[in-house]
Amino acid sequence: MNSAPLSPTGTCTLVGAGPGDPELLTLKALKAIQAATVLLVDDLVSQAIVDFAAPDARIIYVGKRGGCKSTPQAFIEKLMEAEVHKGERVVRLKGGDPFIFGRGGEEVEHLRAAGIEVQVINGITAGLAGLSSLGAPLTHRDHAHGVVFITGHAKPGDAGTDWQALAATATAARLTLVIYMGISSAEQITAGLQAGGLPAHTPAAIIQHASLAQQRHAITTLGALPATLAAQQLGSPSVLVIGDVVRGVAQWARHNPAPEATAQAQAS
């Protein structure tokens, strides 16, 4: 007969660190970071945010980034569980929001199955912060009736997104597409969206390192997106925003007086 599991004496909180700018942290997130005795920190969390931790807190870097050596997810979950059982105040510090492509759902499921309750503190996601930094919205009564946050990076063994079907839906429902982790698949994504009926002249934005001092961006069109990525040498971490709302960005208005105009891009 199995013995009953240990009763957790510590706490666990999943904290969204936002896109990187420490001033975009919520007060609740800041308080949790300052109170933590153990922080498990994602690769995309800026050092300025980690610096809010108490001097005696233990910082454990558990970076996960596509194309790079990553800490196994199962190891992170077991580590969180073990530290809670030691009585630690554990904060799992994630870039953006824990529940938007942050594997927060997987971690909550694991911890709850182990009898550990988890608090989640939301953070501003990069897709929102990126386009907002350029002065444009993700939704607009005249241009976009909704927004889709979607990953361009499929799980191994997963067929991934049906870009043609998504394009048809986005066109019919007038949706803005915000694509995370889509740089390495940009050509496939672009081809699929155009095959699904999204016009090549659809405005597009690429935002790298959203909200940070080293932020760079380019304004272009869907059809010219892969070429713009190469010409401007923009890479990960970047978000792609595709839709008519990009017309609200100043560069678009200056360089594209009509949808048929040649795609222009400007990095900053």
C-alpha positions in Angstrom: 0.0 0.0 0.0 1.4 3.4 -1.0 2.0 5.9 1.7 0.1 9.3 1.4 2.1 12.0 -0.3 3.8 14.6 1.7 1.7 17.7 2.5 3.2 20.7 0.9 4.3 23.3 3.4 5.6 25.9 0.9 3.9 27.8 -1.9 4.1 28.0 -5.7 3.3 31.0 -7.9 3.5 31.3 -11.6 4.4 34.9 -12.4 4.2 36.6 -15.8 7.3 38.8 -16.1 5.9 40.6 -19.1 7.8 41.3 -22.3 11.0 42.5 -20.6 10.6 46.1 -19.5 10.5 46.0 -15.7 8.1 48.9 -15.6 5.4 46.7 -17.2 5.3 44.3 -14.3 2.1 44.3 -12.2 2.4 45.3 -8.6 1.2 41.8 -7.7 4.0 40.2 -9.7 6.6 42.5 -8.1 5.5 41.6 -4.6 5.6 37.9 -5.4 9.1 38.2 -6.9 10.3 40.1 -3.8 8.8 37.5 -1.4 10.2 34.4 -3.2 12.9 32.2 -1.6 13.4 30.3 -4.8 12.9 31.6 -8.3 12.9 29.4 -11.4 13.6 31.8 -14.2 12.9 31.5 -17.9 15.5 32.5 -20.6 13.5 35.5 -21.8 13.1 37.2 -18.5 15.2 40.3 -18.3 17.9 40.6 -15.7 16.4 43.9 -14.5 13.3 41.9 -13.4 15.4 39.2 -11.7 17.2 41.9 -9.8 14.0 42.6 -7.8 14.4 39.2 -6.0 15.5 39.3 -2.4 19.3 39.1 -1.9 19.1 35.7 -0.2 16.7 34.2 -2.7 18.0 31.2 -4.7 17.9 31.9 -8.5 17.7 28.9 -10.8 17.8 29.5 -14.5 15.7 27.0 -16.4 15.8 28.5 -19.9 13.7 27.2 -22.8 14.1 28.7 -26.2 13.5 27.1 -29.6 16.6 25.9 -31.4 18.7 26.2 -28.2 19.7 23.7 -25.5 16.8 23.8 -23.1 16.0 22.5 -19.6 13.6 19.5 -19.9 10.0 20.4 -18.9 9.7 17.4 -16.8 12.8 18.4 -14.8 11.4 21.9 -14.2 8.1 20.5 -12.9 9.8 18.0 -10.5 12.1 20.8 -9.3 9.1 23.0 -8.5 7.4 20.2 -6.6 10.5 19.3 -4.6 11.1 22.9 -3.6 7.5 23.4 -2.4 7.8 20.3 -0.3 10.9 21.8 1.3 8.8 24.7 2.5 10.1 27.2 0.0 8.1 30.1 -1.5 8.6 29.1 -5.1 8.1 31.6 -8.0 8.2 30.3 -11.5 9.1 33.4 -13.4 8.1 33.4 -17.1 8.4 35.9 -19.9 5.1 37.4 -21.0 2.1 35.6 -19.5 2.3 32.1 -18.0 -0.8 31.0 -19.8 0.1 32.3 -23.3 2.7 29.9 -24.8 4.5 29.7 -21.5 3.7 26.0 -20.7 2.0 27.3 -17.5 -1.0 25.0 -18.1 1.3 22.0 -18.1 3.0 23.0 -14.9 -0.3 23.8 -13.1 -1.7 20.4 -14.1 1.4 18.6 -12.8 1.5 20.5 -9.5 -2.3 20.0 -8.9 -1.9 16.3 -9.5 0.8 16.3 -6.8 -1.6 18.0 -4.4 0.0 21.5 -4.7 -2.2 24.5 -5.3 -0.8 27.1 -7.6 -1.4 30.8 -7.9 -1.0 32.5 -11.3 -0.2 36.1 -11.8 -0.7 37.4 -15.3 1.8 39.4 -17.3 1.6 41.5 -20.5 2.3 39.2 -23.4 4.8 40.3 -26.1 2.3 40.3 -28.9 0.3 43.0 -27.2 3.3 45.0 -26.0 5.1 44.9 -29.3 2.4 46.5 -31.5 1.4 48.9 -28.7 4.9 50.2 -28.6 4.5 51.2 -32.3 1.3 53.1 -31.5 -1.1 50.6 -33.1 -3.9 48.5 -31.6 -4.6 44.8 -32.1 -8.3 45.4 -32.4 -10.1 48.3 -34.1 -13.8 48.8 -34.8 -13.1 49.6 -38.4 -10.2 47.1 -39.1 -10.2 44.1 -36.8 -13.1 42.6 -34.9 -10.8 40.2 -32.9 -7.3 38.9 -32.5 -5.8 35.4 -32.6 -2.6 34.6 -30.7 -1.0 31.5 -32.3 2.3 29.7 -32.3 4.3 29.2 -35.4 6.3 26.3 -33.7 4.6 23.0 -33.6 5.2 20.4 -30.9 7.3 17.5 -32.2 5.0 15.0 -33.9 2.2 17.6 -34.3 1.1 18.6 -37.8 0.9 22.2 -36.6 -1.4 25.0 -37.7 -3.5 24.8 -40.9 -2.5 28.2 -42.1 -4.8 28.1 -45.1 -7.8 27.5 -42.9 -6.7 30.2 -40.5 -6.3 32.7 -43.3 -9.9 32.0 -44.5 -11.2 32.5 -41.0 -9.1 35.6 -40.4 -10.4 37.1 -43.7 -14.1 36.3 -43.0 -14.0 37.4 -39.4 -11.6 40.4 -39.9 -9.1 39.1 -37.3 -5.5 40.3 -36.5 -3.0 37.4 -36.4 -0.3 37.5 -33.8 2.2 34.8 -34.4 4.8 33.7 -31.8 7.8 31.6 -32.5 7.3 32.0 -36.2 10.6 33.2 -37.5 12.0 29.9 -38.6 8.8 29.0 -40.3 8.1 32.4 -41.9 8.2 31.2 -45.5 5.8 28.3 -44.8 3.5 30.5 -42.8 3.4 33.2 -45.4 2.8 30.8 -48.2 0.0 29.1 -46.3 -1.8 32.3 -45.4 -1.7 33.5 -49.0 -2.9 30.2 -50.3 -5.8 30.5 -47.8 -6.8 33.8 -49.4 -5.1 36.4 -47.3 -3.8 39.0 -49.8 -0.1 39.5 -50.3 -0.5 43.2 -49.6 -1.9 42.6 -46.1 0.1 44.8 -43.7 2.6 43.0 -41.4 4.9 44.0 -38.5 7.8 42.2 -37.1 8.8 43.2 -33.5 12.0 41.8 -32.0 12.8 42.1 -28.3 9.4 43.9 -27.6 9.6 46.6 -24.9 13.3 46.3 -24.3 15.9 49.0 -25.1 17.2 46.8 -28.0 13.8 46.5 -29.6 13.9 46.5 -33.4 11.0 46.3 -35.8 10.1 46.3 -39.4 6.9 47.2 -41.2 6.1 45.3 -44.4 3.5 43.2 -46.1 2.6 39.6 -45.8 4.0 38.8 -49.2 7.3 40.5 -48.5 7.6 39.2 -44.9 10.3 36.5 -45.4 12.4 38.9 -47.5 12.1 41.6 -44.9 13.2 39.3 -42.1 16.3 38.5 -44.1 17.1 42.0 -45.2 16.7 43.5 -41.7 18.3 40.5 -40.0 15.5 40.2 -37.5 15.5 36.9 -35.5 14.1 35.4 -32.4 12.6 36.4 -30.1 10.2 38.2 -32.4 6.4 38.3 -32.9 4.7 38.7 -36.2 1.5 40.8 -36.4 -0.5 40.5 -39.6 -3.6 42.5 -40.4 -5.1 45.8 -41.3 -4.4 47.2 -37.8 -0.8 47.6 -38.8 -1.9 50.5 -41.0 -2.0 52.4 -37.7 1.8 52.3 -37.5 3.3 55.6 -38.6 5.8 54.0 -41.0 3.0 52.2 -42.8 1.1 55.4 -43.5 4.2 57.1 -44.8 5.5 54.3 -47.1 2.3 52.7 -48.3 -0.2 55.2 -49.6 -2.1 52.4 -51.3 -2.3 48.6 -50.7 -0.6 48.0 -54.0 2.4 50.1 -53.1 5.8 48.3 -53.0 6.4 46.9 -49.5 8.6 49.1 -47.4 10.4 48.2 -44.2 12.2 50.2 -41.6 14.0 48.8 -38.6 14.5 50.9 -35.5 
